[in-house]
Amino acid sequence: MSNVFNPTVAWITLRATLSRKRALLFALPAVILILVTVALKASHPPSRHWPSVVLGTFGFTVLLPLTALIIGTSVLGAEIDDGSIVHLLATPVRRLSVIMTKFSVATVLTIFFAAVPELIAALISGGGDTPDKNVIQPNGFVQHIPGTPINSTSFAVGLFVGALVGAVIYNALFVMVSVATTRAIAVGLLYVLIWESLLSNFVSGARLLSVSHYSLGVANGFVNDAGLNASLNVATSVVMGAIVTVAALVLAVNLLRSFTLKGDPA
């Protein structure tokens, strides 16, 4: 395990990440999500499907990617920006170990600041309802079938598992981006706003390469809630998510090798 995960690097990374001022931003999206959920729950909105919209759409396309972006680009990108990465690479720690350790720390922090708040907000919401539907009978009569309630625990567990998957994939991408460019925050923000929030929701083909839809697909496998608008099934979401994660981490390791110091083998 020492060749893949380095406890010393993990501890230094965790301490440095949480001590920076930007660490205050980690909790901001989560606080907003929980406050919005409490407010909607107290106001008794007429739509019974708001938990799926707020916790699914907002949670998986805004809260989760933004939290992962801030954290994923912090664990390594800040060291590259200030040049302290040179001291780390001067040690005999393997590049693979550096990437996997930073990725692991970022994923754990994202789970704490994004997936856990999703779980809490889902429990507060009381669960959702499946959408109403109209069924045309053989005699031409349209029968209105009201949606059925979704158990709050099942709803919360489904969203939590989906958020776990999203935390893993997003951090693999953002750690890779932080190695690839010194403008990781800007590149990641454009990706989240243009691809995840816009194109993947309006262009059906883009959803096959959308992390938010991988997360929703996994969550919907547990909840079976059409209100989540999951366009991918669980199998597709898991396979594509695994491919994206592995590819991003492999690329990150290879990119970090370009920082090899003279006389220090990669």
Stockholm file with secondary structure:
# STOCKHOLM 1.0

chainA/1-266         MSNVFNPTVAWITLRATLSRKRALLFALPAVILILVTVALKASHPPSRHWPSVVLGTFGFTVLLPLTALIIGTSVLGAEIDDGSIVHLLATPVRRLSVIMTKFSVATVLTIFFAAVPELIAALISGGGDTPDKNVIQPNGFVQHIPGTPINSTSFAVGLFVGALVGAVIYNALFVMVSVATTRAIAVGLLYVLIWESLLSNFVSGARLLSVSHYSLGVANGFVNDAGLNASLNVATSVVMGAIVTVAALVLAVNLLRSFTLKGDPA
#=GR chainA/1-266 SS CTTTCCHHHHHHHHHHHHHSTTHHHHHHHHHHHHHHHHHHHHHCCSCTTHHIIIIIIIIIIIIHHHHHHHHHTTTTHHHHHHTTHHHHHTSSCCHHHHHHHHHHHHHHHHIIIIIHHHHHHHHHHTCCBCCCEEEECTTSCEEEECCCBCCHHHHHHHHHHHHHHHHHHHHHHHHHHHHHCSCHHHHHHHIIIIIIIIIHHHCGGGGGGCHHHHHHHHHHHHHCCGGGCCCSCHHHHHHHHHHHHHHHHHHHHHHHGGGCCTTCCC
#=GC SS_cons         CTTTCCHHHHHHHHHHHHHSTTHHHHHHHHHHHHHHHHHHHHHCCSCTTHHIIIIIIIIIIIIHHHHHHHHHTTTTHHHHHHTTHHHHHTSSCCHHHHHHHHHHHHHHHHIIIIIHHHHHHHHHHTCCBCCCEEEECTTSCEEEECCCBCCHHHHHHHHHHHHHHHHHHHHHHHHHHHHHCSCHHHHHHHIIIIIIIIIHHHCGGGGGGCHHHHHHHHHHHHHCCGGGCCCSCHHHHHHHHHHHHHHHHHHHHHHHGGGCCTTCCC
//
